[in-house]
């Protein structure tokens, strides 16, 4: 199926001209979005650091392993609905560029409806999902109990987490990065505060960590929905603007589900690489699992800084497509890549500098500290090798080049598996990290190539 950004040809008709809305893209525009978005996204791995540190200070490796696998499981499960953020942001940005008077409200309303349905379905399927997680990750004896405890509490965050995806997509798609930042900070501030209270104050262990996460997402979802209503003049005005006929419009839903399908496939391939990485470490023992988990949190800190840049690229490229203005699209690409080089160098240097301190902070195990230190350089360099992939992901997401996103990720995942299966048996954990670098580099190249092939169609006349 063609990308949703491209119009289907109509036989026997003359292509209709598309209106253009010229606008400039500057470094200030990039940083205005990337800065707040990075601050917001950085709170996610910081919460992971707090979660691991809080449970790690209890001195029980089984509890730490259960938490690590449980958190990774929910990252994988919720990532299947990541289209609620990526798709909503891209479609909303295009609506803003096309001067939609409702600021893409219908895109958000459809995403929110899907979020509620999917969230309820996940809660209903909690038990079989936990069984599947156990089969895939193969937790060691002792770890499986902690994993089950965490899972059955954390699953109640599903509706709130998915609504927050839709909210963030809408706010970032409109370029309102500060509000998106505020919601993200609220999620994790509540999470961190209650984590400390529930674990150290009430002694709830991994169940307390999961309950804190549920509370954070619930607070942000309620506040975000309130802000949406306020933007449109209150709840009654908002309800009047959401027309049921448009909400369930067949063409709009087909467009949404085509985009959702391809983003979901793309995300499955992305998370499969991380799950494979973690599962290989899990089978190698608690020390390798814990050390790689610590380094992956360091990687995620860098990744969410780069994701802030990708968010800026997504909003500006989507706005350019909606405005039918190619110069803005090209400028957004060049500036995003330029700032990406700067940010990538800074992130890698910072990771090498603070990495040893973070490792000592996150675990008291001398064996885990020593093993993690051996692979710090490999983890830090992902700030450079991963940068083009993040920027290109933002560009093609904003343009809603959904098949490019899907195919590029599938090809990159294939590269990852080939390298991992070839090098890990020979080089052990070193081969696993080399495979991850190959995945990032391959992903960036594939997305760039796909974008270049499809770019002309983004600004073609209607019906062409």
C-alpha positions in Angstrom: 0.0 0.0 0.0 1.3 3.5 -0.8 2.4 5.9 1.9 -0.5 7.8 3.3 1.1 11.1 2.4 0.7 10.3 -1.3 -2.6 10.7 -3.0 -4.1 7.9 -5.1 -4.2 8.6 -8.8 -7.5 9.2 -10.4 -7.8 7.9 -14.0 -8.8 10.4 -16.6 -8.5 13.5 -14.5 -6.1 16.4 -14.6 -4.0 16.8 -11.5 -5.4 19.6 -9.3 -2.9 22.2 -8.0 -2.3 22.1 -4.3 -2.2 25.4 -2.3 1.1 26.3 -0.8 1.8 28.1 2.5 5.4 29.2 2.4 7.3 29.4 5.7 10.9 29.5 6.8 12.8 26.9 8.9 15.6 28.1 11.1 17.9 26.6 13.7 15.8 28.4 16.3 12.8 26.4 15.1 14.8 23.2 15.5 16.0 24.0 19.0 12.6 25.5 20.1 11.1 22.0 19.7 14.2 19.8 20.3 15.1 21.5 23.6 11.9 21.0 25.5 11.3 17.6 23.9 14.7 16.4 25.0 14.1 17.6 28.5 10.9 15.7 28.5 12.2 12.5 27.0 15.3 12.5 29.2 13.0 11.9 32.2 12.0 8.5 30.8 15.5 6.8 31.1 16.1 8.8 34.3 13.1 7.0 35.8 14.6 3.8 34.6 17.7 4.7 36.5 15.7 5.5 39.6 13.7 2.2 39.3 16.8 0.1 38.9 18.7 2.0 41.6 15.8 1.8 44.1 15.4 -2.0 43.6 19.1 -2.5 43.2 19.8 -1.0 46.6 17.7 -3.7 48.1 20.6 -6.0 47.3 18.5 -8.8 45.7 19.6 -9.6 42.1 16.4 -11.6 41.4 14.3 -8.5 42.2 16.5 -6.4 40.0 16.3 -8.9 37.1 12.5 -9.2 37.4 12.2 -5.4 37.3 14.5 -5.1 34.3 12.6 -7.8 32.3 9.2 -6.4 33.3 10.1 -2.9 32.3 11.4 -4.2 29.0 8.3 -6.2 28.5 6.1 -3.2 28.8 8.3 -1.1 26.6 7.8 -3.8 24.0 4.0 -4.1 24.5 3.3 -0.4 24.6 5.6 0.2 21.7 3.1 -1.7 19.5 0.8 1.3 20.0 3.5 3.8 19.4 1.7 4.8 16.2 -0.6 6.7 18.6 2.2 9.2 19.1 4.1 9.0 15.8 1.1 8.9 13.6 -0.8 11.6 15.5 2.2 13.9 15.5 2.8 13.5 11.8 -0.8 13.9 10.8 -1.3 16.9 13.1 1.8 18.6 11.8 0.5 18.2 8.3 -2.9 19.6 9.4 -1.2 22.6 10.9 0.8 23.2 7.8 -2.4 23.0 5.7 -4.0 25.6 8.0 -6.6 23.3 9.6 -8.7 25.6 11.9 -9.2 22.7 14.4 -5.4 22.1 14.7 -5.8 18.4 13.8 -8.3 17.7 16.5 -9.9 14.8 14.7 -6.6 13.0 14.4 -6.2 13.2 18.2 -9.8 12.2 18.8 -9.4 9.0 16.7 -6.1 8.2 18.4 -7.7 8.7 21.8 -10.6 6.4 21.0 -8.2 3.7 19.8 -6.1 4.2 23.0 -9.0 3.5 25.3 -10.0 0.3 23.4 -6.5 -1.0 23.3 -5.8 -0.2 26.9 -8.9 -2.2 28.1 -7.9 -5.1 25.8 -4.4 -5.3 27.3 -5.8 -5.4 30.9 -8.2 -8.2 29.9 -5.3 -10.2 28.3 -2.9 -9.7 31.2 -2.5 -13.4 32.1 -1.7 -14.7 28.6 0.5 -11.7 27.9 2.6 -12.6 31.0 2.8 -16.2 29.9 4.1 -15.0 26.5 6.7 -12.7 28.1 7.9 -15.6 30.2 8.3 -17.8 27.2 10.2 -15.2 25.2 12.5 -13.8 28.0 13.1 -17.1 29.8 13.6 -15.6 33.3 15.8 -17.5 35.7 14.4 -19.1 38.9 13.6 -16.4 41.4 13.4 -13.7 38.7 10.1 -15.1 37.4 8.2 -14.3 40.6 9.4 -10.7 40.7 8.5 -10.3 37.0 4.9 -11.6 37.6 4.4 -9.2 40.5 5.6 -6.2 38.6 3.5 -7.2 35.5 0.2 -7.6 37.2 0.4 -4.2 38.8 1.9 -2.3 35.8 -0.7 -3.5 33.3 -3.3 -1.1 34.9 -1.3 1.8 33.4 -2.2 0.7 29.9 -5.2 3.0 29.1 -3.5 6.0 30.6 -0.1 5.3 28.9 -1.8 5.0 25.5 -3.9 8.1 25.9 -0.7 9.9 26.8 0.8 8.8 23.5 -2.0 10.4 21.7 -1.8 13.6 23.8 2.0 13.9 23.2 1.5 13.3 19.5 -1.0 16.1 19.2 0.9 18.6 21.3 4.2 17.9 19.5 2.5 17.8 16.1 1.3 21.4 16.8 4.8 22.4 17.8 3.7 22.9 21.4 6.8 21.2 22.8 6.6 22.9 26.2 3.2 21.4 27.1 4.5 18.0 25.9 7.5 18.5 28.1 5.3 19.4 31.1 3.2 16.3 30.8 6.3 14.1 30.5 7.9 15.6 33.5 4.6 15.2 35.5 4.5 11.5 34.6 8.0 10.9 35.9 8.0 13.3 38.8 5.0 11.5 40.3 6.6 8.1 39.4 9.9 8.9 41.2 8.3 10.4 44.3 5.9 7.5 44.7 8.6 5.0 43.9 10.6 6.1 46.9 7.5 6.2 49.1 6.1 2.8 48.0 9.4 0.9 48.0 11.3 2.4 51.0 8.4 3.8 52.9 5.8 1.0 52.5 8.2 -1.9 51.7 6.2 -2.9 48.6 9.2 -3.9 46.5 8.7 -4.3 42.7 4.9 -3.9 43.2 5.6 -0.4 44.6 7.7 0.5 41.6 4.9 -0.6 39.2 2.2 1.2 41.2 4.2 4.4 41.1 4.3 4.1 37.3 0.5 3.6 37.0 0.0 6.7 39.2 2.2 8.9 37.1 0.6 8.0 33.8 -2.9 8.5 35.2 -2.1 12.0 36.5 -0.7 13.1 33.2 -3.6 11.7 31.1 -6.1 13.6 33.2 -4.2 16.8 33.0 -3.5 16.5 29.3 -7.2 15.9 28.5 -8.0 19.0 30.6 -5.5 21.1 28.6 -7.0 19.9 25.3 -10.5 20.9 26.4 -9.2 24.3 27.6 -7.5 24.9 24.2 -10.8 24.6 22.5 -12.8 26.7 25.0 -14.0 24.0 27.4 -15.4 20.5 27.4 -18.7 21.5 25.7 -17.0 23.3 22.9 -14.6 20.4 22.4 -17.4 17.9 22.2 -19.2 20.1 19.6 -16.1 20.1 17.4 -15.7 16.3 17.5 -18.3 15.3 14.8 -19.1 11.6 15.0 -19.5 11.3 11.2 -15.9 12.7 10.8 -14.6 10.7 13.7 -15.7 7.4 12.0 -15.1 8.6 8.5 -14.1 5.6 6.4 -11.3 7.2 4.4 -9.8 8.9 7.5 -9.9 5.6 9.4 -8.3 3.7 6.5 -5.5 6.3 6.4 -5.0 6.1 10.1 -4.9 2.3 10.2 -2.6 2.0 7.2 -0.2 4.4 9.0 -0.8 2.5 12.2 -0.1 -0.9 10.6 3.2 0.1 9.2 4.4 2.0 12.2 3.5 -1.0 14.4 5.5 -3.4 12.1 8.4 -0.9 12.2 8.1 -0.7 16.0 8.0 -4.5 16.4 11.2 -4.8 14.4 12.8 -2.1 16.6 11.7 -3.6 19.9 12.6 -7.1 18.7 16.2 -6.0 18.4 16.2 -4.8 22.0 14.4 -7.9 23.2 16.8 -10.1 21.4 19.7 -8.1 22.9 18.2 -8.5 26.4 17.3 -12.2 26.0 20.8 -13.1 25.0 22.2 -11.3 28.0 19.6 -13.0 30.2 20.7 -16.4 29.1 24.3 -15.5 29.8 23.6 -15.0 33.5 22.6 -12.3 36.0 25.9 -10.4 35.7 25.7 -9.9 32.0 21.9 -9.2 32.2 22.4 -6.5 34.9 25.4 -4.9 33.2 23.8 -4.7 29.8 20.6 -3.3 31.5 22.7 -0.5 33.1 24.4 0.3 29.8 21.1 0.2 27.9 19.7 2.9 30.3 22.8 5.0 29.5 22.0 4.4 25.8 18.4 5.4 26.4 19.5 8.7 28.0 21.3 9.5 24.8 18.5 8.2 22.6 15.9 10.4 24.1 18.1 13.5 23.6 18.3 12.4 19.9 14.5 11.7 20.0 14.0 15.4 20.9 15.9 16.3 17.7 13.8 13.8 15.8 10.6 15.4 17.2 11.7 18.7 15.8 12.4 17.1 12.4 9.1 15.4 12.5 7.0 18.5 13.2 8.8 20.7 10.7 8.9 18.1 7.9 5.2 17.3 8.5 4.3 21.0 8.5 6.2 21.4 5.2 4.3 18.5 3.6 1.0 19.9 4.8 2.0 23.4 3.6 3.2 21.9 0.2 6.4 23.8 0.6 9.5 21.7 -0.5 12.2 24.4 0.5 11.0 24.0 4.2 11.3 20.2 3.9 14.8 20.3 2.6 15.9 22.9 5.1 14.4 20.9 8.0 16.5 17.9 6.9 19.7 19.8 6.6 19.4 21.6 9.9 18.4 18.5 11.7 21.4 16.5 10.5 23.7 19.4 11.2 22.6 19.8 14.8 22.6 16.0 15.1 26.3 15.8 14.5 26.9 18.4 17.2 24.5 16.7 19.7 25.9 13.2 18.9 29.5 14.3 19.7 28.4 15.9 22.9 26.4 12.9 24.0 29.2 10.4 23.4 31.7 12.5 25.2 29.4 13.0 28.1 28.6 9.3 28.4 32.3 8.4 28.5 32.8 11.0 31.2 29.9 10.2 33.5 29.5 6.5 32.7 31.8 5.1 35.4 30.0 7.2 38.1 26.5 6.1 36.8 27.6 2.4 36.9 28.7 2.7 40.5 25.5 4.5 41.4 23.2 2.0 39.8 24.7 -1.2 41.3 26.6 -2.1 44.4 27.8 -5.4 42.9 31.5 -5.3 42.1 31.1 -8.0 39.4 28.4 -6.1 37.6 30.4 -2.8 37.9 33.5 -4.4 36.4 31.6 -6.1 33.5 29.7 -2.9 32.6 32.9 -0.9 32.6 34.3 -3.1 29.8 31.5 -2.2 27.5 31.1 1.5 28.4 32.8 2.7 25.2 30.6 0.6 23.0 27.5 2.0 24.6 28.7 5.6 24.5 29.4 5.4 20.7 25.8 4.8 20.0 25.3 8.6 20.4 27.2 8.9 17.1 26.1 5.8 15.1 22.5 6.2 16.1 22.1 9.9 15.3 21.3 9.6 11.6 18.7 6.9 12.3 16.8 9.1 14.8 16.8 12.2 12.6 15.7 10.2 9.5 13.0 8.5 11.6 11.6 12.0 12.5 11.7 13.2 8.8 9.9 10.2 7.4 7.4 10.1 10.3 6.5 13.8 9.8 6.0 13.1 6.1 4.0 10.0 7.0 6.1 7.9 4.6 4.9 4.8 6.4 6.1 2.2 4.0 9.6 3.8 4.1 9.6 3.6 7.9 8.4 0.0 7.8 10.7 -1.3 5.1 13.8 0.5 6.4 13.4 -0.9 9.9 12.8 -4.4 8.7 15.9 -4.3 6.6 17.9 -2.8 9.5 16.6 -5.6 11.8 17.8 -8.2 9.2 21.2 -6.6 9.3 21.2 -6.8 13.1 20.3 -10.4 13.2 22.9 -11.4 10.7 25.7 -9.6 12.5 24.5 -10.8 16.0 24.2 -14.5 14.9 27.6 -14.3 13.2 29.6 -12.4 15.8 28.0 -13.2 19.2 28.9 -16.9 19.3 32.5 -15.8 18.5 33.0 -12.6 20.4 30.3 -12.9 23.1 28.9 -9.7 24.4 31.2 -7.7 22.2 29.6 -9.2 19.1 26.2 -8.3 20.5 27.1 -4.6 20.9 28.7 -4.6 17.4 25.4 -5.9 16.0 23.5 -3.0 17.7 25.8 -0.5 16.0 25.2 -2.2 12.7 21.5 -1.9 13.3 21.7 1.8 13.9 23.9 2.6 10.9 21.8 0.4 8.5 18.6 2.0 9.7 19.8 5.5 9.0 21.0 4.6 5.5 17.8 2.7 4.6 15.5 5.6 5.7 17.6 8.2 3.8 17.5 6.1 0.6 13.7 5.6 0.9 13.1 9.3 1.6 15.1 10.3 -1.5 13.1 7.9 -3.7 9.7 9.1 -2.4 10.3 12.8 -1.8 9.0 14.1 -5.2 5.6 12.4 -4.5 5.1 14.3 -1.3 4.6 17.6 -3.2 2.9 16.3 -6.3 -0.4 17.9 -7.4 -3.6 16.2 -6.2 -4.6 13.3 -8.4 -1.1 12.9 -9.9 
